[in-house]
Amino acid sequence: MENSRPNVCIISAPLIEMKGADQNLFNFINILLPISNEIYVMSSGFQMNNAKVAVINKHKTWQKNANMWARIFRYLAAQLTGSIDLIKIMPKCDKVILHSGAQLYLLPIIISKISHRTTILVQQGSVANYSKPVSKAKPQYTKWVLYLVLSFLENLSNYLVDKIVVESPSIVSFSNLSRNQDKIFIGDYTYIDTNIFKINKKFKHRKLIVGYVGQFQEVKGVINFARAIPLVLAHNNNIQFVMVGKIGKSNLVEDELNAAGILDRVFISERVHPNEIPKILNEMRLLVLPSLSEGLPIIIRQSMACGTPVLATPVGGIPDLIINERTGFLTENNSPECIARHIIKSLEFNQIDQIINAAHKIIENEYAYNCVVQRWEKILN
């Protein structure tokens, strides 16, 4: 019965002003639509035309180039305005879900708890881990203070909520959630549309292309990937490289490649529409993701659905999805030498068809739309 389904309020951080920034939230709402009665979405910069979905708090989105103080101000302002709106709609809501960067929204969490609503946190990776200083070349006291503050806020949020949803078991330990084991549930905040992400080009017909798709940020290992490219080319000069990303440090990547004299050997693009990603993945023979910190990156699952093997670091939930030389490839670390060695080894692996088939089967059996909806129905109930 429709009335037996819960009314759900989804709270999201303000979305960054860039194409595709709201796609994860859009997919998450689609997951909840068949198992919810009404859905209230509290997020600026988001729109959705559906009779069951009401979007609240349509204020200005975050500027992607805003400085730290501007971000702090908007973080506090978003909590305050969001809390006021939450109080207004609370009588209509049965469940409150914090999604897309809202894990630090303490005021809405407290309001939800006081109102005796089931409060669910979708943990997409530690915000504190992403802010942790990476470079050891010089002291970064401000970043360390920020990291400690964010760690405290994250731990407090995790303590207050009723349920914490993670995408895979390994994220529990990687995101320091072990103390909250009794409230952990496994569920995805998105799904793979296997009608879009599919094998359109057979692996044997693809050129020798190795690629990176993701944000151009140091924590993603993109600079070390750039440093690994000349090492790979020294072994096999016929390999082509593609780097597709959004926001971050593309200039630093280009500087690395230019210094090595191979900038013209790498195709770099910051402006690729999400609809083009399946085509790009279908051209690759290997996707490389050498991150220092992750949740469970959707680009890995999209790549597996397109029949493209993945080489990644064993961080976050990645080891739950990629079993070395069975469903993909894992590196010991993300040093340029290690990345280069494993790129060469992966491209020369003689049982690649078995890896492609095993990875593709995982996507069909665990990450297709109906599978994800069933998991969330259990979480809500």
N, C-alpha and C positions, 0 to 999 in steps of 0.2 A: 504493500500500500504506500502511496505517495506520502501520506501524513506520518508514516512510521519512520521516514527518513529524516535525518537531522538537518536543521538549518545551520549553516557553517559560515563563520566569519574568517576571512583570510587577511592577515596583516602582512604587508610587504614594505620594505624600505623604498624610498623614492628611486625610480628607475633612472639610470644614466641616459642622457640624451644621445642615443646612437641606435642605428637600425638593428633590430633583432634582440634588443636588451630585454624586452618583455616576453620573449618566446617561451622561456621556462615557466613563467607564471601562467601564460595562456595554456600551455600543455597541462599544467597541474590542475587548472580549473576544469579542463576537459576530462581529466581523470575522475574528478569529484562529481561531475554533472549527473551521471546515472545512479549515483548512490547518495545523493543529497536532495533535499527539498528545495530550499532557497540558498543562494550563495551571495554573501556580501563581501566585496573586495575593497580593502582600504589601501590604496596605493596611488600615488601621483604618477602621471605620465602613462597611464594604462587605460585602454578602452576595449570593450568587448560587447558585441551586440547579441544578447541572449536574454530571453524572457525570464530565465531563472537567476540571472546574474545582475546584481546592482553594484555599480562602482561608485565608491564614496571617496571624498577627500582629493578632488582633482586639482591639486596645487602644482606649482612649477616643479619640474624635474631637476635632479642634480646636474650641474654642469660638470662635464668630465674633466675639466682643467682647473676646478676649484681648489684653492689652497686648503691647508689643514684646518685653519680656524673657521673658514667658510663651511667646511664639511661638518665640523663639530656643531656649529650654530644650526645647520639644517638638520642634523641628527636630533638635536634637542627640540627644534621646532616641529619636526615630523612626529616625535613622540607626543608632544603636547597637543597638537591638533588632532592626531590620531586617537589619543585618549578621550578627547571630548566627543569625537564622533562615535567611538566605541561605547561610551556610556549611553549615548542616545539609542543605539541599536541593540544594546545588550539584551533587553527583554525579548527580542526576536531570535536570539542566537542560542544554540545548544552547545556548539563546539567553537573554540577559537584556535586558529592555526597560524603560527608565526612562520613566515616563508620569505625567501629571497632577501637575505641580509637583515632580517628583523630579529635575529637571536639576541641582540643587545637591547631590545626595546623593553626595558624593565617596567616602566610605568603601565603600559598596556597589559603586561603579564600580571602585575599586581591587581589591576582592576578586574581582570578575568578571574583570578583566584578568589578575590573578595566576593565576586558575584556567583561563585560556586559553579563556574563553567569548566568543562574539561578543556585544559590548555595543552596544546600539542605544538612542539617545536620541531620543525624540519631542519635538521642539522646538515647543511650542505658543505661542511668543511669549516675548520676553525678560522675565524676572522683574525684572532691573535696570531696564529701560525703564519698567516699571509703577511702580517705586519712585522714579523720578527726580522731583525736586521740580518742580511745575508753576507754583505761584504765585511771582511775582517781587516781591510787595509787601514782604516782609521776609526777612532771611537765614534759611536753613533748614540750618544746618550739620550737624545730626544726620542729616537725610535725605540730604545729599550724601555723608556718610561711609558711610551704609548703601548708597547707590547704587554707590559705588566698590568696596566690599567684595563686593557681589553681582556686579558686573561681573567682578571678578577670579575669583570662584568659577565663574561661567558659562563664562568663557574656558578655565579649567582643565578643566572637565567636557567641553567641546567638543573639547579637545585629546586627552583620554584615550580617549574612546569610539571604537568602530570605524565606526559609521554614525550619521549625523544625519538624521532624517526631518522634513521640513517640508511644509506643506500646499501651498505654491506657490513659484515661483522668486523672487518679489519679497521674500519673507521672508528670503532669504539675505542681501541687502544691508541690509534694514531692521533685522535682528537681529544685524548685525555678524558674519556667518558666512562672509564671502568667503574668509578665510584657510583655511577648512576645506572648500573647494570639492570636493576629491577624495573626500570621504566623505559628500556630500550626496545624499539620495534624496528624491523627491517622493512623498508618500503622505498619506492622511487618517487621523486618529485616530477619526473617526466617519463616519456616512453619513446620507443623507436617506431616511427611510422614506416612499416616494412613495404608500403606501397611506393614510398619515396626513396628510402635508403635501401637499396637492393643492388644486386650484381647486374650491371648493365654491360660490362666489358669483361670478358674472361681474363683471368690473371695472365695466361700465356701470351695474350695479345697486347699486353701493356708494355710501354717503354720502361727503361730502367730509371724510374723516377722515385726519389725519396723525399718525403715532405714533412712539414710541421704545420699544424693548424691550431691556433690558439692565441692567447694574448701575448704581446711582445713585452713580457715582464721577466725580471731576473729570477723570480721565484719559480717561474715556469721552465727555467733551464734553457731559454731560447738563445742566450749569448754563448753558453757552452756548446750548444748545438752548432752555432755558427763557427765556433773555433774547431769543431770536429770535422767540418766539411773539407778543409784542405788535407787533413790526414786521410780521409777516405779517398779523395781524388788522387792522392799519391799512390794508392793501391790500385784504383780503377778509375781512369780518367774519362770513362764513358758514362758515368752516373750523372744524372741531372737532379737538381735540387729545387724544391718549391717551398716557400715560406709564406703562409697566409695567416694574417693576424688582425687584431683590433686593439687599438689604443696601446700605449706603453712606449717601449724603447726601440723603435725601428731604426732610429738614427745610430744607436750604439751597435746594432746588428750590422748595419751597412758599413760602419767604421771598421768593424772586425774583418768583414769580407774584403773591404777595400785595401786594408793593410796587408792582407794575405794575397792580394792581387787576383781575387776570384769573384769580384762583385758581379761581373758579367756572366758568371756561370750559374747564378742563383736568381730565380724569379721571385720577387718579393711584392706582395700586395697587401695593403691595409684595408682596401675597399672592395670587399667581395660580398655580394648579397647571399644571405643564408640559403636561398634556393639553388645556388651554384655549388654548394658544398658536396652534394652527392656526385656530381660530375667530376669535381676535382679529386675526390677519393677514388673514383673508378679509374683514374689515370695513374694512380700510384702503385708501386710495388711494396712500399713500406711507409707507414706513418710512425714518426718518432715523437715521443712525448717525455722529455727528460726532466720532469718537474721535481722540485724540492718538497712541495706540499700540494696535496690534492684531496678531493673527496672521491668521487667516482666519475671522472670526466665523461660527459656525454659524447664527445668526439671519438672516444675509444669505441663505444658501442655503435656509433654511426659507421665508423671505419670497418668494424667487424661485420656489420650488416651488408656493407658494400663489397665484402670479400677482400679487404685490404689488411694484411697482417700488421700488427702493432708492436713496436718496441718501446718500452716505458720503464721508468724507475719504479721500484716496489714501495710506493708511498700511498697513504690513504687507503682507499678500498681497491686499488688496482690489483694487488695480489689475489683478491677473491675472484677476479674476472679473468686475469691473465695468468695461466700456469705455464711456466717457461717451457718452450718447445712442444707445447700441447695445444694451447689456444692462442699463443702469441710468444713474445720474447721479453725477458726482463734483463735489465742491466744491474750490476752491483751498486753503481753510483752514477752520478751525472757529470763526471769529469770528462773533458773533451776526448781524452785517450780511450776511456771506457766506452763512451758513446760511439766513437769511430770503430773500435774493435767489434762491437756488437752489430753495427750496421753492416759491416762486411760479412760477419758470420751469418746474420739473418738472411741477407741476399743470396748467400751460397747454400742455405739449408736445403737439403735434398728431399724433405718430406713436407714441403710447403702446402701441398693440396690438402693433406690431413689437417693441418692447422687451420686453413681457411674454412673447411667443412665443419670442424668442431666449434670454431668461433661463431660461425653463422647459425649453427643449431642452438647455441646458447641464447642468442638474440631472439630467435623465433619462440623458444620455450619459456623464456624468463622475462623478456623486456618488451614484448609486443603489448599493444594497448590492453587487451582483455586480461592478460596476466597481471599487469600493474593495477588495474581497477579492482581485481579480486583481493589483492594484498591490502589495498586501502580500505576496502569494505570491512575487513577484519580489524583494522586499526581503529576505525571510527566506532565500531561496535564493541 
